[in-house]
Amino acid sequence: MATKTKRRQLPSLARSRTKAPRTSQTAAAASAAQGESESANDNAKGGAVKRGTHEQAIDLILADAVATDEGSRVVMLAATRKGKTGFDRKLVAAILDKGVAERALIHDQKYPQRAQYEGAQVLDVAQLREAYARVPEVVDRVGDAEDLATLGREGVENGIKTLVVLDEGDYALKRNDQGEPIERVWLGPNLAWLQLQGGGLGASTLINWQLLRKAPSSCVDSAQVFVVGCLGGRSLAGALDNRVIPTEAVGTVKTLSPGEFCLFFTDREWDRTVYYSPEG
């Protein structure tokens, strides 16, 4: 479904008889027109794009895991402030409610002053292990993502179905000497193990990215479904290069509003549906 981009009218600083359009406004209008045109082409190529709810999307995402009693491997991909974490919270609750996992270990360090998820808030490895033993949802606020993955692997190998959530995949990447993330390199081996080998034992993963080119191959190759919000520029190019998004969906993805997502499963065609929250 195409969403028209509204341009904010800037006050004129000087009067003149003829006003040339600002370059930025002209570019924005061209970009919006291109998105609308591409979205219309999406409709023309395979029929109208339908609407569905977040709840319907979650049922589809978890259907195989519920049927097979194995883990679910989900990758969220969207630009910043497009609703990834809000959808994550719903998905985490459903994974626990449906029995896909008994425990959720969440790496949430984007905002030092506040947590984005419910659950026991922990600040070190000792607290992490203690909370994991007694409550279903644990939020790691300052620790190492590999420590989280290590505990998740231990739990899975001991028969506890566990979901590991990385709210920002960048924070789980290895750093260079300048402290910058090294693209496509996890902090440690257990992050990769959960995705490549843990699924059959009941390990589930949910990982958020803004730029898919930063994601290690184990994350991209093992994903069962990509939940994609609004993308543009390099983010969109990377998704196309990795064949996550079919070309016929480009116009729709570029014009998604915050909280709207498309599902791209690795074993089936795009269902031509935009999933949203009726509550806004």
N, C-alpha and C positions, 0 to 999 in steps of 0.2 A: 504494500500500500504506500503510495507516494505521500510525503508530507511536505507542504510548501515551506520554503525557508523565508521567514519574515526579515526584511531589512530594516534596521533602525535608522530613522531619518535624523541626520546630524544637522544642527542649526548652522545656517550660513553665517560666516564671519564678515562678509562684505556683500553689498548689493551689486548686481550687475544685470545688464539687459539680457545677456546670454550666459547660461551657466553650464560649463562642461561637467559631465559626471566625474566624480572622484574615481581614481583608478581602483581603489579597494572595493568601492561599491560596484563598479563595472565587473570586476573579477568575481565578486560574490554572486552577482546576478547571473553571470555566465555559468558559474559552478552549480547554482541552484537549478538553472534551466537544463544543464547537462544531466543532473541527477534525476530530474523529473522525466526527461526524455528517455534515459536508460531504464527507469522504472516502468515507463509505458512499454518499452521494448520487452521487459521481463514478462509483462502481462500478455503481449502479443505472441511471444514464443511458446507459451505453454498454458495459457488460460489465466484468469484472474488470480492474483495472490489473495489467499484467504486470511482470516483472523482467527486466532485461538488464544486461550488463556495460559498463564504461567502454570496453572495446575495441570492442564492438558499436556503441556510440554514436559513437565516433570514425570508424569505417568509414562510418556513415551521414552524418556531418557532411562528410566529405571525398569522398564518392562523386562528386558533380558536378564538383568541381575536378579529380579524377583523370581523369574521363571527357572533360572539355572542355579540359584543360590551361590553365585560367584560375585566377585567385586565389579564395580562400575568405574570406568575411567573417562572422566569428563574434562574437557579443556574449555575455559571461558575466554573469549577473545573480543575485546571492544576497546574503544578509546576511553580515556579517563572521563569520569563523571557521566557514564552512560548506563549505570545501574547494575554493574557486575555483582557487587557485594550484596545488594538487596536481593537479587535472584539467588545468590549463593546461600543466604540465610534460609530461604524457603527450601532449597534443595537439600541442605544439611538436615533440616527437620524431617523432611520426607524420607531420607535415607535411614534415619534412626527409627522413624515410625513404622516403616515398611519392613524393618529387620534386615535391610541390606548390610547394615553395620550395627554393631553393639556399642561402639565407641567412636567419637570424633575427636581428632587431634588437629587443632586449627592454629596455623602460624599467622598471626595478625599483628604486624608491627608498623603499619603505615602511619598511624597517628599515635605518637608517644603519650598523649594526654587522655586518650579515650579508646576503648575497645569497640570494635564493630560487630562483635558476635556475643551471644549469650553463652553462659557456661562458667566453669571455674577459671578464674584468671590466675595464671602462675607466672613466676618471675625467675625460676631457676630449674635445673634438671631434677633436683630432689622433689620440689613441689610438683613438677610435671608427672613424675612417676607415682607419687602418692595420690594425686587427683585422678590419674588414669585408672587406678585400681578401684576407685569408689564412685565416680560419676560418669555419665555418658558423654558429656561434652566438655572439653578442656581447651582453653584458649591460651596459647603461649605468647606472651607479650614482649619478651626480650631475648629469648634463647635462639639457639642455632637450629636452622631447619633440618639439618642432618641428624641432630639429636632427636628431633621429633620423629623423623623417618625411622631411625633406629628403634625407638620405642614401639612405633607402629609395626615394624617387622617382627619384633619379639612377640608382640601380642598376637599377630596373625599366626606365627609359627607355633604358638601355644593355644590355638583354637579360638581366639577372640577376633571376630570380624571387625576390622578397623578402617575408618575413613581418615585419610590425611588430606587436609585442606591447606593450600598455599594461596593466601589472599593476594599476594604479589609474587609471581614467579621469580622476578628479578632478585628478591631477597634470599633466594635459595641457590643462587649461582656463586661459583667460586670467585674470589676477588684477586685482582693483581696487586702489585706493590703500592699502587696509588689508591687502593681501595675501590677501584671501579669494577663492576661485574664483568666477568669474562663470558662472552656469549657462547651458549650451547654447552657449558660445562657445569654440572651440578657440584655442590659443595662436597658430596661424598657418594659412595656407591649405593647406599640404602634407598636414596631417593629414586634411583633408576630401578632398583630391584622391585620396589613396590609396584611400579608400572609394568615392567617386563615379565616378572615372575610371580608377583604376589596375587594377581587377580584370581587365579584358580584356588587359592587358599583363603580367599575372602577379603583381600585388601582392595580398598577403593581409593581413588584419588580424584581431587577436584582442584584444578590449577588455573589461576588467572594470569592472562598476559595482555599487554597492550601492543607489543611488537612480537609477532610469532617468530621472527628471525632469531630472537634471543633464546628461544626454547631448545633444550637439548633434544637430540633425535629420539631418545627413549620416550619423551613426552609426546611428540608429534606422531611417531610411528605406532604407539600403543593406544592412542586415543580411540574410543569407540564413537564418540560424538563431540562435535565442536558446537558450542553455544555461542553464536556470533551476534554482537550488537553493532552499533554504527561504527563504520570504519572508513578511512580515507587515506590518501597519500601512501606513505611507505607501509602502513599497517595493512591496507587493502592489497597493495602489491605483493607483500609477503604471503598473505593468505592465498592469493591466486597462484603464486609461484609454488607453494606447497600443495596445491590442488585441494585446498580445504573448501573453497567456495567455487561453485561452477560459474562460468561466465554469464549465464543467464540470470544469476542472482545479484550481479554487481549493482545494478541500479537500485534494487530494493535495499540492499545492505547500506548503501551510501546515504539513504534518506530515512533510516530508522530513527525514531525518537528515543530519548532516554527511557529505559525500562522495556524496550521492545527488542526481541531477539528472533533469529532464525536458527533452526536446528539443521546441522549437516552431519548425517551419519556416514560412517565410512563404508557401510555395506548396503546402502540403498540410495535411491534418488532423492533429491530435495522435494519435500512435500508441499512446497509453494505456500507456506504459511508463515505469518508474522505472529509471534506470541507476545502478549501484553498482559498487564494487570488492570482489570476493570476498575480497581480502586484508585488507580493512578500511581 
